[in-house]
Amino acid sequence: MRGLRPLTVAGARRRTEALLLVFVVGIAVFGHVSAGLAMNGELPQHLTSFVISMTLLSLVGHLGIRRFAAYADPLVFPLAMLLTGLGLVLIHRLDQGYIERYGSDANAPGQLMWTVVGVAACLLVVALLRDHRLLQRFIYITMAVALVLLIAPAFFGADTYGAKRWIILFGFSLQPGEFVKIMIAIFFAGYLVVHRDSLALTGRRFLGMRLPPMRQLGPIITVWIISLLVLVFERDLGTSLIFFGVFVVMLYVATERTSWIVCGLVMAAGGAFVVGSTEPHVKARVAAWLNPLSYYWENRPPGVTSDQSAQALFSFGTGGVSGTGLGMGHPELIKFAGRSDFILTTVGEELGLAGVMAVLLLYALLVQRGLRMALAARDPFGKLLAVGLASALALQVFVVAGGVTGLIPLTGKALPFLAKGGSSLLANWIMIALLLRISDSAERQREADARGPVETTITPVVAGAGVR
């Protein structure tokens, strides 16, 4: 009977996933219906197509994972689908407000199309990448491509909300930073697997900490300089923070040296202070962060040219603890809420503090599952890659939510899965695919180790051949 255990484990995981997806579709449909009834007093016009789309996406994704990654974590795909479904509900709700007030075009159909592309890309990666360790062979090529994508907006990018983070070619727009975060996680994972021993060498003791040797500070100084160049030439604070933060987190995990965290924080704070004091766009965002309501003053402080921070505070203040109700607020007063990181203000206004905390808990649970995969993975590359991907997601949510709520200056990054954006949605679904593959490999290895003694006893010849 023990020989049936792997099938039972895989089946139980997939049954759990299927049950969760039923709840995901139900929650998304309930939110869509609630918004329609609140705004128009009737069911949404495209309710049937929305139900069919969410059901098919969930079903196809579930069947694909069952076929190609049967042992994968059962929570990751439903969590991503729930956040994506909530994003579709919010964008559709904002579309109606924008059309009525400003006569603008609808964004929900495009977001649904990119959701289909994202889920398809996720399944394609899971199907084709049968072993995540294959990525370790191409880490330098990956980093070279990442650097090209990272610096491309500085020369070929378009100015959007004051930052150069988009490339527009032949009528199509691409946000390279969303894909770079995955590439740098792959590169750093492969690099640190090889060099972590040298990076963990004991240095001199200073203020009770073992600082790394100066010759080993080269990698972190290089990444620090690159992140500052991105911040200066592209005025993209969010990408710069994520790029540098992922490296420092992965470096700490690989070496277990607290001094790397201290060095990283000092260098990040120093670089941000210098650039924030000199670069006009970043300086303006810092000024608006320090005095969010000063935009409405008769004598506003120099550099304050935007009311974005103030509008976010008004929206959160209107929602209070429980919110105005889905479809019963006026989040469309922020003209770009449906197209940027400010979609979180819609959650805050119509679902209140409770809704914001629920969304953040969904992200926290997704990050936790990524870190759990890192603990379960047997190979060092898989461990570090899972940590890097989970850290990239956590840092992006932090810089977006922190900027909108006034904890840190605005960064302009898209809130993963929730905000409008094809590049963001596609990149995040590829990240989900990599986490699923790592999880599947780790659980398969654990199951193989668990039944290893049984196979050795029954077929000693085959087991012996495996040793040779």
C-alpha positions in Angstrom: 0.0 0.0 0.0 2.9 2.3 0.6 3.6 2.3 -3.2 0.3 4.2 -3.6 1.4 7.0 -1.4 2.9 9.3 -4.1 -0.4 9.3 -6.1 -2.4 9.9 -2.9 -0.2 12.9 -2.0 -0.4 14.4 -5.5 -4.1 13.8 -5.7 -4.8 15.3 -2.3 -2.9 18.5 -3.3 -4.8 18.8 -6.5 -8.1 18.2 -4.9 -7.3 20.9 -2.4 -6.4 23.2 -5.3 -9.6 22.4 -7.1 -11.7 23.2 -4.0 -9.9 26.5 -3.5 -10.5 27.5 -7.1 -14.2 26.9 -6.7 -14.1 29.5 -3.9 -12.0 31.8 -6.0 -14.4 31.8 -8.8 -17.3 32.3 -6.4 -15.6 35.3 -4.7 -14.8 37.0 -8.0 -18.3 36.5 -9.4 -19.8 37.7 -6.1 -17.7 40.9 -6.2 -18.6 41.5 -9.9 -22.3 41.1 -9.2 -22.1 43.3 -6.1 -20.4 46.1 -8.0 -23.0 45.9 -10.8 -25.9 46.0 -8.4 -24.6 48.9 -6.4 -23.8 51.0 -9.4 -26.7 50.2 -11.8 -29.3 48.3 -9.7 -29.0 45.4 -12.1 -26.7 42.5 -12.9 -23.6 43.4 -15.0 -24.1 43.1 -18.7 -21.1 40.9 -19.3 -21.7 38.7 -16.2 -22.0 35.5 -18.2 -18.7 36.0 -20.1 -17.0 36.9 -16.8 -18.1 33.7 -15.2 -17.1 31.6 -18.2 -13.7 33.3 -18.4 -12.9 32.9 -14.7 -14.1 29.3 -14.8 -12.2 28.3 -17.9 -9.0 30.0 -16.7 -9.2 28.2 -13.3 -10.1 24.9 -14.9 -7.4 25.0 -17.6 -4.8 26.1 -15.1 -5.7 23.4 -12.7 -5.7 20.7 -15.3 -2.3 21.9 -16.6 -0.8 21.8 -13.2 -2.3 18.4 -12.5 -0.7 17.1 -15.7 2.8 18.7 -15.5 3.3 19.6 -11.8 1.1 17.3 -9.8 3.1 17.7 -6.6 3.2 21.5 -6.7 1.9 23.6 -3.8 -1.9 23.7 -3.8 -2.3 27.3 -2.6 -0.1 29.2 -5.1 -2.3 29.1 -8.2 -5.5 29.8 -6.3 -4.0 32.8 -4.6 -2.7 34.2 -7.9 -6.1 33.6 -9.5 -7.9 35.3 -6.6 -5.8 38.4 -6.8 -6.1 38.5 -10.6 -9.9 38.0 -10.3 -10.2 40.8 -7.8 -8.1 43.0 -10.1 -10.5 42.3 -13.0 -13.5 43.2 -10.8 -11.9 46.5 -9.6 -10.8 47.5 -13.1 -14.3 46.8 -14.6 -15.8 48.8 -11.8 -13.5 51.7 -12.5 -14.1 51.5 -16.2 -17.7 52.4 -15.7 -16.9 55.3 -13.5 -14.3 56.6 -16.0 -16.6 56.2 -19.0 -19.5 58.1 -17.2 -17.3 60.9 -15.9 -14.5 61.3 -18.5 -15.6 59.3 -21.5 -12.4 57.2 -21.5 -11.9 53.7 -23.0 -12.5 50.5 -21.0 -9.4 48.7 -19.7 -11.1 45.5 -18.4 -11.2 43.7 -21.8 -7.5 44.2 -22.3 -6.7 43.1 -18.8 -8.7 39.9 -19.3 -6.8 39.2 -22.5 -3.5 39.6 -20.7 -4.8 37.3 -17.9 -5.3 34.6 -20.5 -1.8 35.2 -21.9 -0.4 35.2 -18.4 -2.0 31.9 -17.4 -1.0 30.4 -20.8 2.6 31.5 -20.3 2.5 30.0 -16.8 1.4 26.6 -18.0 3.9 26.7 -20.9 6.8 27.3 -18.5 5.6 24.6 -16.2 5.3 22.2 -19.2 8.6 23.0 -20.9 10.8 23.6 -17.9 10.8 20.1 -16.3 13.7 20.9 -14.0 14.4 24.4 -12.6 18.1 23.6 -12.3 18.4 24.0 -16.0 18.2 27.7 -15.5 21.5 27.6 -13.6 23.4 26.9 -16.9 22.4 30.2 -18.4 22.8 32.7 -15.5 25.3 34.9 -17.3 23.3 35.1 -20.4 20.2 35.8 -18.3 22.0 38.7 -16.5 23.3 40.1 -19.8 19.7 40.2 -21.1 18.5 41.7 -17.8 21.1 44.5 -18.0 20.1 45.3 -21.6 16.4 45.4 -20.6 17.2 47.4 -17.5 19.0 50.2 -19.3 16.9 50.2 -22.4 14.2 52.6 -21.1 16.9 55.3 -20.4 17.7 55.5 -24.2 14.5 54.2 -25.9 11.9 54.7 -23.2 8.8 56.9 -23.0 8.2 59.3 -20.1 5.2 58.0 -18.1 4.2 59.8 -14.9 7.7 61.3 -14.8 9.6 58.0 -15.0 11.2 56.2 -17.9 10.2 52.6 -17.4 8.5 51.8 -20.6 9.8 50.8 -24.1 7.4 51.6 -27.0 8.2 49.8 -30.3 5.8 49.4 -33.3 2.9 50.6 -31.2 3.5 48.0 -28.4 4.6 49.0 -24.9 6.8 46.9 -22.7 7.9 47.5 -19.1 11.2 45.7 -18.9 11.6 46.1 -15.1 8.9 43.5 -14.5 10.9 40.8 -16.2 14.2 42.0 -14.9 13.2 41.1 -11.3 12.9 37.5 -12.4 16.1 37.5 -14.3 18.2 39.0 -11.5 16.7 36.4 -9.1 17.9 33.6 -11.4 21.3 35.2 -11.8 21.9 35.9 -8.2 20.7 32.4 -7.2 23.3 30.8 -9.6 26.0 33.2 -8.7 25.6 32.8 -4.9 25.6 29.0 -5.1 29.1 29.2 -6.6 30.5 32.1 -4.6 28.7 32.0 -1.2 31.7 30.5 0.6 34.0 33.3 -0.4 31.3 35.9 0.4 30.9 34.4 3.8 34.6 34.8 4.8 35.1 36.4 8.1 36.2 40.0 8.1 37.0 42.5 10.7 34.8 43.1 13.7 33.2 46.5 14.0 30.5 47.5 16.6 29.9 43.9 17.5 29.5 42.7 13.9 31.7 40.8 11.5 32.0 43.0 8.4 32.8 41.3 5.1 36.3 41.8 3.7 36.7 44.7 1.4 37.6 42.5 -1.6 34.2 40.8 -1.2 32.3 44.1 -1.2 32.7 44.2 -5.0 29.4 42.5 -6.0 27.3 44.6 -3.6 29.0 47.8 -4.7 28.5 46.9 -8.4 24.8 46.3 -7.8 24.5 49.4 -5.8 26.0 51.5 -8.6 23.7 49.9 -11.2 20.6 50.6 -9.0 21.7 54.2 -8.6 22.2 54.6 -12.3 18.7 53.3 -12.9 17.4 55.7 -10.3 19.2 58.7 -11.9 18.7 58.1 -15.6 15.3 56.4 -15.6 13.9 58.1 -12.4 12.4 54.7 -11.5 12.6 54.5 -7.7 10.6 51.3 -7.4 12.7 49.2 -9.8 15.9 50.5 -8.2 14.7 49.5 -4.7 13.6 46.0 -5.8 16.8 45.4 -7.8 19.0 46.2 -4.9 16.8 44.7 -2.2 16.5 41.3 -3.8 20.3 41.0 -4.1 20.8 42.0 -0.4 18.1 39.5 0.8 19.5 36.7 -1.3 23.1 37.5 -0.2 22.0 37.4 3.5 20.2 34.0 3.0 23.2 32.5 1.2 25.9 33.7 3.7 23.9 34.1 6.9 25.9 37.3 7.5 24.0 40.1 9.2 26.7 42.5 8.1 25.5 42.2 4.6 22.1 43.5 5.6 23.7 46.4 7.5 25.9 47.3 4.6 22.9 47.1 2.2 20.7 49.3 4.3 23.5 51.9 4.8 24.3 52.0 1.0 20.6 52.1 0.1 19.9 54.9 2.5 23.0 56.8 1.4 22.2 56.5 -2.3 18.6 57.4 -1.9 19.5 60.5 0.1 22.0 61.7 -2.5 19.7 61.0 -5.5 16.6 62.3 -3.6 18.4 65.6 -2.9 19.7 66.1 -6.5 17.4 64.5 -9.1 14.4 66.7 -9.7 11.7 64.0 -10.2 12.8 62.0 -7.2 13.2 65.1 -5.1 9.6 66.2 -6.0 8.2 62.8 -4.9 10.1 63.1 -1.6 8.7 66.6 -1.1 5.2 65.5 -1.9 5.6 62.6 0.6 6.8 64.9 3.4 3.9 67.3 2.8 1.1 65.5 1.0 -1.5 68.2 1.4 0.8 71.1 0.6 -0.3 70.9 -3.1 -3.4 72.8 -2.0 -1.6 75.4 -0.1 -1.4 78.9 -1.5 2.4 78.9 -0.9 3.3 75.3 -1.6 6.8 74.1 -0.9 9.1 74.1 -3.9 9.1 70.9 -6.0 5.5 69.8 -5.0 3.8 69.5 -8.4 1.4 66.6 -7.8 -1.6 65.9 -5.7 -1.3 62.1 -6.0 -0.4 61.5 -2.4 -3.2 63.8 -1.1 -5.8 62.0 -3.3 -4.7 58.7 -1.9 -5.1 59.9 1.6 -8.6 61.3 0.8 -9.6 57.9 -0.7 -8.4 55.9 2.3 -10.0 58.4 4.7 -13.4 58.1 2.9 -13.3 54.3 3.2 -12.6 54.1 6.9 -12.5 50.7 8.5 -15.3 48.9 6.5 -15.4 50.9 3.3 -18.3 52.5 1.4 -19.2 49.2 -0.3 -18.0 47.8 -3.6 -19.3 50.1 -6.4 -20.6 52.7 -3.9 -17.6 55.0 -3.7 -16.0 57.4 -6.1 -12.5 56.0 -6.8 -12.7 57.3 -10.3 -11.9 60.8 -9.0 -8.3 59.6 -9.1 -8.1 59.5 -12.8 -5.3 57.0 -13.0 -6.4 54.6 -10.2 -7.3 51.9 -12.7 -4.0 52.2 -14.6 -1.4 52.3 -11.9 -0.4 51.4 -8.3 -3.3 53.6 -7.0 -5.7 50.8 -7.6 -5.1 50.0 -3.9 -6.9 53.2 -3.1 -10.0 51.8 -4.7 -9.7 48.8 -2.3 -9.2 51.2 0.6 -12.2 53.4 -0.3 -14.8 50.7 -1.1 -13.6 47.8 1.0 -12.0 49.9 3.8 -9.1 49.0 6.0 -10.5 45.5 6.3 -10.3 45.0 2.6 -6.7 46.4 2.4 -5.6 44.1 5.1 -7.2 41.1 3.4 -5.4 41.9 0.1 -2.1 42.4 1.9 -2.7 39.1 3.7 -3.2 37.3 0.4 0.2 38.7 -0.8 1.8 37.7 2.6 0.4 34.2 2.2 1.8 34.0 -1.3 5.2 35.1 -0.1 5.1 32.6 2.7 4.4 29.8 0.3 7.4 30.9 -1.7 9.7 30.9 1.4 8.2 27.5 2.4 9.3 26.1 -1.0 12.8 27.4 -0.3 12.9 25.5 2.9 11.6 22.3 1.2 13.9 22.5 -1.8 16.8 20.1 -1.7 19.2 21.9 -4.1 20.9 25.2 -3.2 19.9 26.9 -6.5 16.2 26.1 -6.0 16.4 27.4 -2.4 17.9 30.7 -3.4 15.7 31.1 -6.5 12.5 30.6 -4.4 13.8 33.1 -1.9 14.6 35.6 -4.6 11.2 35.3 -6.3 9.4 35.6 -3.0 11.5 38.6 -2.0 10.9 40.3 -5.3 7.1 39.9 -4.8 7.3 41.1 -1.2 9.4 44.1 -2.0 7.2 45.2 -4.9 4.1 45.0 -2.8 5.9 46.9 -0.1 7.1 49.8 -2.3 3.6 50.0 -3.9 1.5 49.8 -0.8 4.1 51.9 1.2 4.0 54.6 -1.4 0.2 54.8 -1.8 -0.4 54.8 2.0 2.4 57.4 2.6 4.8 55.2 4.4 7.5 55.9 1.7 7.6 58.1 -1.4 5.6 57.1 -4.4 7.4 54.6 -6.7 4.9 54.1 -9.5 5.3 50.3 -9.7 2.3 48.2 -10.5 0.6 46.2 -7.7 1.2 42.5 -8.7 -1.9 40.8 -10.3 -4.2 43.6 -9.1 -3.2 46.6 -11.2 -3.7 47.0 -15.0 -0.6 46.1 -17.0 0.2 43.4 -19.5 4.0 43.3 -18.7 3.3 43.1 -15.0 0.7 40.4 -15.3 2.8 38.3 -17.7 5.9 38.6 -15.6 4.1 37.7 -12.4 2.5 34.6 -13.9 5.9 33.5 -15.1 7.1 33.9 -11.5 4.2 31.7 -10.3 5.3 29.1 -12.9 8.8 29.0 -11.5 7.5 28.7 -7.9 5.2 25.8 -9.0 8.1 24.0 -10.6 10.4 24.4 -7.6 7.6 23.2 -5.3 6.8 20.2 -7.5 10.5 19.2 -7.7 10.9 19.5 -3.9 7.9 17.4 -3.1 8.8 14.8 -5.7 12.2 14.4 -4.1 10.8 14.2 -0.7 8.4 11.4 -1.8 11.2 9.6 -3.6 13.3 9.7 -0.4 10.4 8.5 1.7 9.8 5.4 -0.5 13.5 4.8 -1.2 14.0 2.1 1.5 11.0 0.1 0.2 12.3 0.1 -3.4 15.8 -0.9 -2.2 14.4 -3.9 -0.3 12.2 -5.1 -3.2 14.5 -4.5 -6.1 18.1 -4.5 -4.9 19.5 -4.8 -8.4 17.9 -1.7 -9.7 18.8 0.2 -6.6 22.4 -0.9 -7.0 22.4 0.2 -10.6 21.3 3.6 -9.6 24.3 3.9 -7.3 26.7 3.1 -10.0 
